Amino acid sequence: MGGYVQYASAETFLPTPDWVIRTEAERLSRLESAIAAGEEQFRRLLVIVAAKDDGQVIVRLNAPLSAGARGTVLLDLEAYLKSAVDSGLTVWVEALGDRNSLRNLRGIEVKA
């Protein structure tokens, strides 16, 4: 475990000023153009939901994927967007609500 400590204190890339000054619609347009030019699996599996000025890109999965496949696709997407659009981008999956039908029927609400 001691070998990974160096990564915990590594400097994180920030989005460029060109990314920050754009509107969200412009950022979304740039991302959609990059995905259209990229691998077919990105177009098939993912939809971009938001592109924040701090570099966070929120995506929604179109189809259920296993944890291993999902992680690989998201890491590949992030690497591609970092090289094609901006080095300060990070990819996040849209948070899902509580899908437990029994809790929903009983009216129990889980606040995250």
Number of C-alpha atoms within 10 A of each C-alpha: 4 5 6 8 9 8 9 8 8 8 7 10 13 15 19 15 9 10 22 15 11 13 13 15 11 13 22 18 14 17 20 15 12 15 22 12 12 15 13 10 11 18 15 11 16 18 17 21 12 18 24 16 19 14 20 15 22 17 19 16 16 11 8 9 12 7 9 8 11 15 12 11 17 19 14 15 20 19 15 17 22 17 12 15 17 18 18 18 24 22 20 15 16 15 9 7 10 13 8 8 9 9 12 12 8 8 9 10 10 9 6 5
